[in-house]
Amino acid sequence: MAQIFDNSRTYNSDDPELDIFGSKQKRAKWRSQKFGPAWIKVGRKIIHTGSDLNAYLAENRTDPSQIKIDTSTNGSEV
């Protein structure tokens, strides 16, 4: 899979690249629910490593060719 984020870089909450996941408020809500990409908290700052962001994207990747359709139940996914 293509690396969208630079693995050797760190990203803070204000970086516009993180908007791919949603707004800053949405990402804060995710963190409170222990959801989303891994993060590091330093004081009040939230930092994401590029490698963690790429790993999260890879884990949540959907390959349409791997989705099996059960035709006996009106085309719902199995």
C-alpha positions as CSV (number, residue, x, y, z in Angstrom):
1,M,0.0,0.0,0.0
2,A,1.2,3.5,-0.8
3,Q,2.5,5.5,2.2
4,I,0.4,8.6,2.5
5,F,2.3,10.0,5.4
6,D,6.0,10.5,5.8
7,N,7.1,7.6,8.1
8,S,10.0,9.7,9.6
9,R,7.9,12.7,10.4
10,T,5.7,13.6,13.4
11,Y,2.4,15.3,13.0
12,N,0.6,17.5,15.6
13,S,-3.1,18.1,15.9
14,D,-3.0,21.3,14.0
15,D,-1.4,19.8,10.9
16,P,-3.9,20.0,8.0
17,E,-2.7,16.6,6.7
18,L,-4.6,15.0,9.6
19,D,-7.9,16.4,8.2
20,I,-8.1,13.3,6.1
21,F,-9.4,11.6,9.3
22,G,-11.8,14.4,10.1
23,S,-11.9,17.7,12.0
24,K,-9.7,18.3,15.0
25,Q,-12.8,18.0,17.2
26,K,-13.7,14.7,15.7
27,R,-10.2,13.3,16.3
28,A,-10.4,14.5,19.9
29,K,-13.6,12.7,20.4
30,W,-12.0,9.5,18.9
31,R,-9.2,9.8,21.4
32,S,-11.6,10.1,24.3
33,Q,-13.3,6.9,22.9
34,K,-9.9,5.2,22.4
35,F,-10.5,5.0,18.7
36,G,-8.5,6.0,15.6
37,P,-4.8,6.1,14.9
38,A,-2.3,5.7,17.7
39,W,-1.1,9.0,19.4
40,I,1.5,10.2,21.8
41,K,0.5,12.8,24.5
42,V,3.2,15.2,25.6
43,G,1.8,17.6,28.1
44,R,-1.3,18.9,26.3
45,K,0.1,18.2,22.9
46,I,-1.1,15.3,20.8
47,I,1.5,13.9,18.3
48,H,1.1,11.2,15.7
49,T,4.0,9.5,14.0
50,G,3.8,9.1,10.2
51,S,4.3,5.3,10.6
52,D,1.4,5.0,13.0
53,L,-0.9,7.0,10.7
54,N,0.1,4.8,7.7
55,A,-0.4,1.6,9.8
56,Y,-3.9,2.8,10.8
57,L,-4.8,3.4,7.2
58,A,-3.5,0.0,6.2
59,E,-5.5,-1.7,9.0
60,N,-8.7,0.0,7.8
61,R,-8.2,-0.6,4.1
62,T,-11.1,-2.3,2.3
63,D,-10.3,-4.4,-0.8
64,P,-13.5,-4.8,-2.8
65,S,-12.2,-8.0,-4.4
66,Q,-12.1,-9.6,-0.9
67,I,-15.7,-8.8,0.0
68,K,-17.9,-11.8,-0.4
69,I,-21.5,-11.4,-1.3
70,D,-24.1,-13.9,-0.2
71,T,-26.6,-14.0,-3.0
72,S,-29.0,-16.1,-1.0
73,T,-29.8,-13.2,1.4
74,N,-30.5,-10.4,-1.1
75,G,-26.9,-9.4,-1.7
76,S,-25.9,-8.5,1.9
77,E,-22.3,-8.9,2.9
78,V,-21.2,-12.0,4.8
